[in-house]
Amino acid sequence: MSLILYPIAILSHEVLAIFLPYIIAIYFLLNKITKNNAILIGALLLPSILSFFSSLYFKPSVENIDIIYQSIAQKNYSVEGGAISYLDKDAVYGFNRLMGKIESRNYIQCYSLVLILSMIAFIPIQTYIKQLYSNKFTSTLILISLIGSIPIFLVAIDWGRFIYIHLVSLFTLSLVASYQYSLEKTNVLPLFIICRQCKSNVLAIAFAFVFSMLWHIPHSGNSPFAKNYKQINVFNLAMPFHRILVRNK
């Protein structure tokens, strides 16, 4: 189902094609690699591939962008900056803007710290991460996605957004790996069952709660430490829904 709907996501933002290998990895973690399965996945990938190249070929003009802004304005929804304003820009423009942002918003320090903090969150599930990388096919797909992201990190200013997607994708894969690992090792429980059993450990829950509330992944640099509640990941994710509910009242 994900591969059937994914072409629509790619048409909304062609960069999302980079994360397709994660979906394929999930499928082959749950299913054996056979000729029929490979043909099925290949057929399901075709629409996504066509969507990706279509989005690269049919580049919008300034007039198209104005029409988009006008249609949004008619809905009384204000948009400042964002991806729409980038639609008619080239890679050179993105690279030059990124170079200015890297220095002024402390990108290197910020995202180095983000990765360190993220790795701490992965320590409890390191067994399942190792399980992922022990599978050559899965590790190759992950590597393809990571390498494919390099050009994006050279022209896009919102590094945090793409780092966040990679981290969530790896965590999702680890959930699947934990299930598969538990089937092979009867004395090992799946991650979601382990988490359920950990509920009795008040200290572990308290640490996880405080840890998640003290920092966030900023879209474009500066500090990962939350300065107010709106910057905390949980609240930040809820903000769009809050705006929609308030606007509809």
Helices and strands as residue ranges (DSSP letters): H 2-12, G 14-19, H 20-30, H 35-57, H 62-74, G 84-86, H 91-104, H 107-122, G 123-125, H 126-134, H 136-155, H 159-184, H 191-197, G 198-200, H 202-213, G 229-231, H 233-248
